[in-house]
Amino acid sequence: MEAPLHLYQQFVALKQEQADINYTLALMQWDQEVYMPKGGAEMRARQISSLAGYSHELATSSKYEETLLALQESFKDFNTVEQTNIQESLKTLRKNKTLDKDFVVRFNQTVSESYQSWVKAREENSYTHFGPHLGQVIELSKERAQRYGYTHHPYDALMDDYEPEMTTETIKSVLSSLKPFLTDLIRKIRDQPQPDQSLFHKKYPVADQFRLCSDLAKEIGFNFNDGRLDLSPHPFTTSFNAQDVRITTRLNEDLMTESIWGTLHESGHGMYEQGLPANQYGLPAGEATSLGIHESQSRLWENNVGKSLSYIKHIWPQLTAYFPAQLAGSTPDQFFKGLNIIHPDLIRINSDEVTYHLHIMIRFEMELAMLEDQVSINELPALWNQKIKDYLGLDVPGDAQGILQDIHWSHGSIGYFPTYTLGSLYAAQFFAFADKSIQNLDNQILEGNYAPLLQFLRTNIHIYGKQFNSEELCNRICGEGLNPAYFEQYITSKYSQIYQL
Amino acid sequence: MEAPLHLYQQFVALKQEQADINYTLALMQWDQEVYMPKGGAEMRARQISSLAGYSHELATSSKYEETLLALQESFKDFNTVEQTNIQESLKTLRKNKTLDKDFVVRFNQTVSESYQSWVKAREENSYTHFGPHLGQVIELSKERAQRYGYTHHPYDALMDDYEPEMTTETIKSVLSSLKPFLTDLIRKIRDQPQPDQSLFHKKYPVADQFRLCSDLAKEIGFNFNDGRLDLSPHPFTTSFNAQDVRITTRLNEDLMTESIWGTLHESGHGMYEQGLPANQYGLPAGEATSLGIHESQSRLWENNVGKSLSYIKHIWPQLTAYFPAQLAGSTPDQFFKGLNIIHPDLIRINSDEVTYHLHIMIRFEMELAMLEDQVSINELPALWNQKIKDYLGLDVPGDAQGILQDIHWSHGSIGYFPTYTLGSLYAAQFFAFADKSIQNLDNQILEGNYAPLLQFLRTNIHIYGKQFNSEELCNRICGEGLNPAYFEQYITSKYSQIYQL
């Protein structure tokens, strides 16, 4: 048998070869969203498919598998970072091996048809034709869960792809605490006067918005030496290595808040990617630990920092320098209150920090019901509409604004939605502990000194990559696991102020 | 043996797989020049090297080689396009096989060191340390020529990589006709009054330059549905398929001519790429035939069209709309004359349409002298300086502005320079025949109707890819091979007007 060190080096080389292809694919996809001319679509699709083929070949090569399995034998000889890389790679390999070629082909074909059907159904504002496709996606998701294997609930197995080792029990328990809190809050503020929105109903020239977005991203710590900000129809963050991280935003003259707080959100994602250890390129210890933790980073900067009164006060000179006419006569306090309005919306992505999570609960509950066969595929739209009425007090005028609004189910992502709520909860919890650890954090935000907070996130989260899962990270930082009380406390404190409760 | 058709399809599939990788590499290089943040350089280099490894593996795989050699046996069963694809692929394979791994490693290492040494020598304005490296490059170039094989001159073999089947004899004969013509013209105008340059010595805001460049590229026929214009320090054209062609320009407030005529130049390259047959993706019949023909397309649009009085008259309303203050009181005629000034310059890339070719002659003559061992490596700078004095009447103040000005020799491109002059000569020759074939071409240019000219180039050059080499194309279009008389006629006619000869 070969020496463990030599084997480990061989493993790293193979893994980094895979990364070269995968990050190249990320570049092709970034270019496709951001700069590719229309005509390029057809051949780009074939080039991507060709590269994806190589990526698959490398990830399933017998040489890679043998190297990895041999390393397992001498697992105890390695340090913790090396162990993370071996263990996480073994886990991925094991999961991939449970999905044979036949399953992958069936799954890909099903979600491809399901996606097409969803696009059409949304255009036609009618769930009817999409229903059977969703049924097939659910059946295949159950099969996927069976193949992966699980102890308690098939949802555990599905969620593991997005939020490793998170349990359905934890999500259930957290959401059942959150639900009465949020519905109660929404009821309370229903009769309160709403903050003035007039200053947002003005024209904000897009070129100025973009310059301001760049300024603000830079100021909070997104490193433009190791990244870029561009425009795309759907904002996203991607990374080709820790020193080349690309974020995007979109510009709308009538909706300046979207570009600015969208940029803060993507900057949070981007700073996580930039903070991953560069010397672990292509290895699990150099990758983000979960979608929930990723989302905690974006939401912390967008909401806990970006939508605070101190932040608005800090950026007020910049805002009014770019938009003197639009903001004439307004105050940071007005802006803060208007920005944080609570207003139930039919659409998840248009929702505020409070009602957003009721949208997630509806999706989580429905996913569980589907997997547990508690509801038939035909009954789903009625169930959706009933829940929207119960939780948000709204009537759904049609499926396009109801059950068909999200792409996720159509392309087979079951178990994904809870990561959004986890993001907000972890953000509040981490922020609360950052506040304990950093002297006068609120004042630092007011003064535009974001380095201590970024440093806190860097040293407690970013540098670890996948060394700790989300609950382990949370325990290390807070001495306890996920606890919605921090989010509730954050929301109560913020909205008492805004709505004079 | 397998059926020829099946074999051909297999060959196409293998070739297009190679193309997927090679065009992906082109995207990575484009991004590197145009958008990549500084920090991304290190890992991008490794990703490029990884992909280049796959490209090499595919191009040298035994499956590909066997398929191609089997096709050779049934060559006569195929149509002309298929024969082009087989024949050109066989030629590339044959050439590659003459270069064994040892040679490739030695060559790459030598040019890598030579390039580093050139960068340093240029900074230090001293040839001394670069000389020995250049000597090694020349020795390896001789070896490359031996390995490729040739009938008449090693230079034929080297030039073949850039201008297939062109001969040293042809270049010699063409240049020896051109040299007295050009030196004579330069002597004649030396005592004539120079056109007024004052309108170019103004500030032209770069944002307006960029918008004008886009307008003009679009107007002459560069298709923005199938391409883009971006900025980069060194303007270039690249392509990821015929429907995704990227051109770049650079902006300088003090030098508006550079961005505008640079854009016309790259648009010419870009329109050639866009005009290649899309259904021959990844195959020789879908690729440009030579660098000389590529350069003929760029120079035709930049010079024969773009620097004509009719073109200036046509774009005058656009020019004056963007730059009303700068051009107040000027006329299209003044602009035309100022733009076309002849002024010997030490630097090739700063040179005008006339003196430029004397720079090429110097390089061509020196390359021949080096390959034929007629000059020692140490004597080269003195020889360079002497030729600059003889041909251009200039004194070289230092090697940086002399023999060290171009990158080409340092990275082993010997036999490349003549393609620039071929570009101008073919451009003039093709343009003369376009003028015969298109009714009132000059008036079409004046009226901004560029479609007939582009159509002429599309149907006579672009659609053929590598089906014909440069001389075959020239014979098909003009009924004769390369003939410098057309260029001389173009230059005489243009400059008689400008310098009142």
Interface residues (C-beta under 8 A of the other chain):
Chain A: Q16 E17 D20 I21 Y23 T24 L27 M28 D31 Y35 M36 P37 K38 G39 G40 E42 M43 R44 R46 Q47 S50 L51 Y54 N223 F224 N225 D226 G227 R228 D230 F240 N241 Q243 D244 Y281
Chain B: Q16 E17 D20 I21 Y23 T24 L27 M28 D31 Y35 M36 P37 K38 G39 G40 E42 M43 R44 R46 Q47 S50 L51 Y54 N223 F224 N225 D226 G227 R228 D230 F240 N241 Q243 D244 Y281
